Amino acid sequence: MFTRLIALTLLACLSTCPAFAASGFRQAAIAATDDRPPLSVSLWYPTASTAKPISLGETPAFVGFPVIRDAQPTPAPHPLIVLSHGYGGSWRNLAWLAGELAGRGYVVAAPDHPGTTTFDMQSSDIVALWQRPRDISRVIDTLLADPALAGSISPDRIGAIGHSLGGWTVMELGGGRLDAEAVMKECPQQFGPVYCRTFTALGIGRDAASIAALGADLGDARIRAIVTLDLGPGRGLTSSSLAAVKVPVLVLGAGENVDPETAGKASIAATNKDSVYLAEHLPPTTTQFALVPGALHFSFMQLCKPGAAALIEEEAPGESIVCRDATGADRQAIHRDVGDRIVTFLGSALADR
């Protein structure tokens, strides 16, 4: 998606801001496994703390968000939402949504996926794409086992939300399966050059072992609701696996696609065709679908400040696209629309059991 751009975000200052209600926030590390490095996870959670919030993630380009660092979580069991970022992104990309959900009583966890996150982009011969869904499962394991991190979790009220490649990740958790061999065989005809370049960078179809790993069942039955935000590569998931998904799914796509001729350095292997494909093949009785008016692919990410595009272009030529929305659209209004849709969907799908 992009790399140097997020460096601007990672230079985030922690400045004081006017006192008002904010979620608790902390970062945690999940220990390495035999085949996966340690996992860094950012956590938002309800708190009764009245401490003065700080503005986390504020940069010259991006708007920050209020949190109370290391606040004491409220004790009551809460539903859990796990967020999965896109290719080359980070936990910051959906921080605006995390704060919104925490303010409504959810615990929210956003891992940085090793190998496909901002400062850990592995080469195509070693990236382990099938580990992304497992990262989410590891996060769930950790939070259920340790209430001190973000408070007690309701084990039967867990959902997952993903943007771009994160949308593919959460669909795998719901039972979708990728036929890597077919994807690479049909790539030029079915997907086009941008997709093919990204698939190659992700190591899709590079050898028999990775094909088998991507085709395996990566689902997690603890997840009871899924939201995809302009996912990709959605069309790589088999129609039969999507038809068998048993949990409610909210599919939100961009109202307009990014023109690949003007996308600069941003290789976007996601169009709203992927969201349409999901909506056509998921069970109709448990699926909701909408193309969000005014949204482009990056509209689902954090808010940009006035003049941010020019600043980003100066620092990282070709990557100012992350601040572009459809002509005449307002990203803050898009976020309100998307946030309302998600809150309504989760409120129904994860109703207190």
Residue pairs with C-beta under 8 A, 6 or more apart in sequence:
1 86
1 87
1 88
1 89
1 164
1 165
1 266
1 267
1 268
2 88
2 89
2 265
2 266
2 316
2 319
2 322
3 88
3 118
3 121
4 315
4 316
4 319
5 312
5 315
5 316
5 319
5 322
6 88
6 89
6 90
6 92
6 118
6 119
7 118
7 119
7 315
7 316
8 59
8 60
8 61
8 62
8 311
8 312
8 315
8 316
9 57
9 59
9 61
9 62
9 90
9 92
9 302
10 90
10 92
10 118
10 119
11 59
12 56
12 57
12 58
12 59
12 64
12 92
13 55
13 58
13 59
14 54
14 55
14 56
14 69
15 54
15 55
15 58
15 64
16 52
16 53
16 54
16 55
17 53
17 54
17 55
17 64
17 66
19 52
19 53
20 53
20 66
21 103
22 53
22 66
22 67
22 68
22 99
23 44
23 45
23 46
23 47
23 67
23 68
23 98
23 99
23 102
23 103
24 43
24 44
24 45
24 46
24 47
24 49
24 67
24 68
24 69
24 70
24 71
24 72
24 73
24 102
24 150
25 42
25 43
25 44
25 45
25 56
25 67
25 68
25 69
25 70
25 71
26 42
26 43
26 69
26 70
26 149
26 150
27 40
27 41
27 42
27 43
28 40
28 41
28 43
28 142
28 149
29 38
29 39
29 40
29 41
30 38
30 39
30 40
30 41
30 111
30 138
30 139
30 142
31 38
32 38
33 138
35 128
35 131
36 114
36 128
36 131
36 134
36 135
36 138
37 114
39 111
39 112
39 114
39 135
39 138
39 139
40 91
40 111
40 112
41 91
41 109
41 110
41 111
41 112
41 139
41 142
42 91
42 95
42 98
42 109
42 110
42 111
43 107
43 108
43 109
43 110
43 143
43 149
43 150
44 67
44 98
44 99
44 101
44 102
44 107
44 108
44 150
45 73
45 74
45 78
45 102
45 107
45 108
45 150
45 151
46 73
46 74
46 78
46 102
46 103
46 105
46 106
46 107
46 151
47 68
47 71
47 72
47 73
47 74
48 72
48 74
49 68
49 71
49 72
51 68
51 71
52 68
53 66
53 67
53 68
54 66
54 67
54 68
54 69
55 64
55 65
55 66
56 64
56 65
56 66
56 67
56 69
56 95
57 63
57 64
57 65
57 92
57 95
57 302
58 64
60 305
60 308
60 311
61 304
61 305
61 308
61 311
61 312
61 323
62 92
62 302
62 303
62 304
62 305
62 308
63 96
63 302
63 303
63 304
63 305
65 95
65 96
65 99
66 99
67 99
73 107
73 147
73 148
73 149
73 150
73 151
74 151
75 151
75 152
76 151
76 152
77 151
77 152
77 153
77 154
78 105
78 106
78 107
78 151
78 152
78 153
78 154
78 157
79 105
79 106
79 107
79 153
79 154
79 157
79 158
79 159
79 346
79 350
80 106
80 107
80 108
80 109
80 140
80 143
80 153
80 154
80 157
80 158
80 159
81 98
81 101
81 106
81 107
81 108
81 109
81 158
81 159
81 160
81 161
81 346
82 108
82 109
82 110
82 111
82 136
82 139
82 140
82 158
82 159
82 160
82 161
82 170
82 223
83 91
83 94
83 97
83 98
83 108
83 109
83 110
83 160
83 161
83 162
83 166
84 110
84 111
84 113
84 132
84 135
84 136
84 160
84 161
84 162
84 163
84 165
84 166
84 167
84 169
84 170
85 91
85 93
85 94
85 110
85 112
85 113
85 117
85 162
85 163
85 164
85 165
85 166
86 93
86 162
86 163
86 164
86 165
86 166
86 270
87 116
87 164
87 165
87 198
87 202
87 269
88 116
88 117
88 118
88 121
89 117
89 118
89 163
89 164
89 166
89 301
90 112
90 117
90 118
91 110
91 111
91 112
92 302
93 163
93 300
93 301
93 302
94 110
94 161
94 163
94 300
94 301
94 302
95 110
95 302
96 302
96 303
96 335
97 108
97 161
97 335
97 338
97 339
97 342
98 108
98 110
100 339
100 343
101 108
101 342
101 343
101 346
102 108
104 343
106 346
107 143
107 150
107 151
107 153
109 139
109 143
109 150
111 135
111 136
111 138
111 139
112 118
112 120
113 131
113 132
113 135
113 169
114 120
114 122
114 131
114 135
115 121
115 122
115 126
115 127
115 128
115 131
116 122
116 127
116 129
116 132
116 165
116 202
124 200
124 201
124 202
124 203
124 206
125 203
125 206
126 203
127 201
127 202
127 203
128 203
128 210
128 213
129 202
129 203
129 204
129 210
129 214
130 210
130 213
130 214
130 216
130 218
132 165
132 166
132 169
132 172
133 169
133 170
133 172
133 173
133 218
133 219
133 220
134 218
136 160
136 169
136 170
136 173
136 220
136 223
137 173
137 220
140 158
140 220
140 222
140 223
142 149
143 149
143 150
143 153
144 153
144 155
147 153
154 352
154 353
155 222
156 222
156 224
156 353
157 224
157 350
157 352
157 353
158 222
158 223
158 224
158 350
159 223
159 224
159 225
159 226
159 227
159 346
159 349
159 350
160 169
160 170
160 173
160 174
160 223
160 225
160 226
160 227
161 170
161 226
161 227
161 228
161 229
161 342
162 168
162 169
162 170
162 171
162 227
162 228
162 229
162 231
163 229
163 230
163 231
163 300
163 301
164 229
164 230
164 231
164 232
164 268
164 270
164 297
165 202
165 231
165 232
165 233
165 269
165 270
166 229
166 231
167 228
167 229
167 230
167 231
167 232
167 234
167 270
167 274
168 176
168 178
168 231
168 232
168 233
168 234
168 236
168 237
170 223
170 226
170 227
170 228
171 226
171 228
171 231
171 234
171 237
171 242
171 245
171 249
171 278
172 178
172 218
172 219
172 237
173 218
173 219
173 220
173 223
173 226
174 219
174 223
174 226
174 245
174 246
174 247
174 249
175 217
175 219
175 241
175 242
175 244
175 245
175 246
175 247
176 237
176 238
176 241
176 242
176 245
177 215
177 216
177 217
177 218
177 237
177 238
177 241
178 204
178 214
178 215
178 233
178 236
178 237
178 238
179 215
179 236
179 238
180 204
180 205
180 210
180 211
180 214
180 215
180 236
181 205
181 211
183 191
183 199
183 204
183 205
183 233
183 236
184 199
184 204
184 205
187 195
187 196
187 199
188 196
190 235
191 199
191 233
191 235
191 269
194 260
194 263
194 267
194 268
194 269
195 232
195 233
195 269
197 267
197 269
198 233
198 267
198 269
199 205
199 233
199 236
199 269
201 267
203 210
204 210
204 214
204 236
205 211
223 247
224 247
224 248
224 349
224 350
225 247
225 248
225 249
225 250
225 345
225 346
225 349
225 350
226 245
226 247
226 248
226 249
226 250
227 249
227 250
227 251
227 252
227 342
227 345
227 346
228 234
228 249
228 250
228 251
228 252
228 275
228 278
229 252
229 300
229 338
230 252
230 253
230 254
230 270
230 272
230 274
230 275
230 295
230 297
230 300
231 251
231 253
231 270
231 274
231 275
231 278
232 268
232 269
232 270
232 271
232 274
233 269
233 270
233 274
234 270
234 274
234 275
234 277
234 278
235 273
235 274
235 277
237 278
237 281
239 281
242 278
242 281
242 282
243 281
243 282
243 283
245 282
245 283
245 286
246 283
246 286
247 286
247 349
248 286
248 287
248 288
248 345
248 348
248 349
249 278
249 282
249 286
249 287
249 288
250 287
250 288
250 289
250 341
250 342
250 345
250 349
251 275
251 278
251 279
251 282
251 287
251 288
251 289
251 290
252 275
252 289
252 290
252 291
252 292
252 300
252 338
252 341
252 342
253 272
253 274
253 275
253 276
253 289
253 290
253 291
253 292
254 271
254 272
254 275
254 291
254 292
254 295
254 296
254 297
254 299
254 300
255 272
255 291
255 292
255 293
255 294
255 295
255 296
255 326
256 272
256 294
256 295
256 296
256 326
257 271
257 272
257 296
257 297
258 266
258 268
258 271
258 296
258 297
258 298
258 321
258 324
260 268
262 321
263 321
264 317
264 318
264 319
264 320
264 321
265 316
265 317
265 318
265 319
266 298
266 318
266 319
266 321
266 322
268 297
270 297
271 297
272 291
275 289
275 291
276 289
278 287
278 289
279 287
279 289
288 345
290 341
292 299
292 334
292 337
292 338
293 326
293 329
293 337
294 325
294 326
294 328
294 329
294 330
294 333
294 334
295 325
295 326
295 329
295 334
295 338
296 324
296 325
296 326
298 321
298 322
298 323
298 324
299 325
299 326
299 329
299 331
299 334
300 334
300 338
301 322
303 331
303 332
303 335
304 322
304 323
304 331
308 320
308 323
309 320
309 323
309 324
310 320
312 319
312 320
312 322
312 323
313 319
313 320
325 331
325 334
